[in-house]
Amino acid sequence: PIFLDTETTGLMGGSGTLAILVGIGKIEDAQMRVTQYYLSDYDQEEDMIAQVERELHGGDVLVTYNGKSFDIPLLRSRFVMARRNPRPLDLPHIDLLHGARRVYKKRLHSCTLIDIESQVLGIERAHDLPGKLVPEMWFRYVKEADQALMDQILDHNEQDIVSLALLLERLCTAYREPSRY
């Protein structure tokens, strides 16, 4: 599977919302390898989209969290804006948000990824940049060219991708052995 998560300039979608970072995780030799493509400035989007396109070729399934409603439609529009064929985004798709809701909605007040991490996977993010601050941090990064700002976004995205893999494993176990959960 290809684990995919985007960081964006906002949640509204549409042609004005940029994917400022696309993180892609693949399991190779029982290890998670995360590759992150990000914009240092606005004029790099076409190159970033081309890199993401190459990374997706040969994949068998995409795994996201709310990707059917947000990440994939956003990337599809960014591919078109960059004059790239969005066909690599047409892989079979597992959106873990839907499975998490089916399994955990009666136990949890919220099924955000951060809540699933803390209440199901036992992950507490220390010093994590909240997702809602990502756009502000990126705009500051572009203006100030301070790599430490971008590093916070990269760390946040990497944890999202690692959590996707852990959650996929947990949900597969829950479906195979429902009495355990």
TAGITA-V101467 format. One record per residue. N is the residue number from 1. RES is the residue in one letter. PHI is phi in degrees with one decimal (* if undefined). Layout:
n->[N;N]
res->[RES;RES]
phi->[PHI;PHI]
This chain:
n->[1;2;3;4;5;6;7;8;9;10;11;12;13;14;15;16;17;18;19;20;21;22;23;24;25;26;27;28;29;30;31;32;33;34;35;36;37;38;39;40;41;42;43;44;45;46;47;48;49;50;51;52;53;54;55;56;57;58;59;60;61;62;63;64;65;66;67;68;69;70;71;72;73;74;75;76;77;78;79;80;81;82;83;84;85;86;87;88;89;90;91;92;93;94;95;96;97;98;99;100;101;102;103;104;105;106;107;108;109;110;111;112;113;114;115;116;117;118;119;120;121;122;123;124;125;126;127;128;129;130;131;132;133;134;135;136;137;138;139;140;141;142;143;144;145;146;147;148;149;150;151;152;153;154;155;156;157;158;159;160;161;162;163;164;165;166;167;168;169;170;171;172;173;174;175;176;177;178;179;180;181]
res->[P;I;F;L;D;T;E;T;T;G;L;M;G;G;S;G;T;L;A;I;L;V;G;I;G;K;I;E;D;A;Q;M;R;V;T;Q;Y;Y;L;S;D;Y;D;Q;E;E;D;M;I;A;Q;V;E;R;E;L;H;G;G;D;V;L;V;T;Y;N;G;K;S;F;D;I;P;L;L;R;S;R;F;V;M;A;R;R;N;P;R;P;L;D;L;P;H;I;D;L;L;H;G;A;R;R;V;Y;K;K;R;L;H;S;C;T;L;I;D;I;E;S;Q;V;L;G;I;E;R;A;H;D;L;P;G;K;L;V;P;E;M;W;F;R;Y;V;K;E;A;D;Q;A;L;M;D;Q;I;L;D;H;N;E;Q;D;I;V;S;L;A;L;L;L;E;R;L;C;T;A;Y;R;E;P;S;R;Y]
phi->[*;-110.1;-89.0;-131.5;-146.3;-111.4;-119.1;-133.5;-83.5;167.5;-106.5;-76.5;75.1;81.6;-69.9;-86.9;-94.6;-98.9;-85.4;-84.8;-151.2;-121.8;-101.4;-129.7;-113.3;-135.5;-92.5;-130.6;52.6;62.6;-124.5;-82.7;-112.4;-108.3;-115.9;-121.9;-113.0;-141.0;-92.7;-87.5;-162.1;-59.5;-75.3;-97.4;-61.7;-60.3;-65.3;-62.7;-62.8;-62.5;-65.9;-63.3;-57.0;-62.4;-65.2;-80.4;-60.2;86.0;-75.2;-109.8;-157.4;-95.6;-124.6;-136.8;-127.8;69.4;-71.3;-65.5;-92.1;-124.0;-58.2;-69.8;-59.4;-63.2;-63.3;-58.5;-68.4;-69.6;-59.0;-62.6;-62.0;-88.8;59.9;-115.8;-76.0;-79.4;-52.1;-59.0;-81.9;-87.4;-61.8;-52.7;-134.0;-109.8;-98.9;-67.1;-57.4;-68.4;-66.4;-63.3;-63.9;-61.9;-85.3;-114.5;-62.1;-78.2;-94.8;-111.4;-75.2;-143.5;-114.4;-65.7;-59.7;-64.3;-70.4;-62.1;-57.8;-74.4;-93.6;-114.4;-90.5;73.1;-102.8;-113.1;-78.4;-95.0;60.1;-82.7;-75.0;-61.3;-54.8;-66.9;-93.7;-57.2;-58.9;-58.8;-65.1;-67.8;-59.8;-65.6;-58.5;-63.1;-72.6;-98.7;54.7;-100.1;-59.9;-60.5;-67.1;-67.6;-59.5;-64.9;-67.5;-60.7;-62.3;-59.8;-65.0;-60.9;-64.5;-56.3;-68.5;-60.9;-64.6;-58.9;-64.8;-65.4;-68.3;-58.6;-61.2;-64.1;-67.6;-61.5;-64.5;-62.0;-75.1;-73.7;-129.3;-61.1;-67.4;-75.5;-124.1]
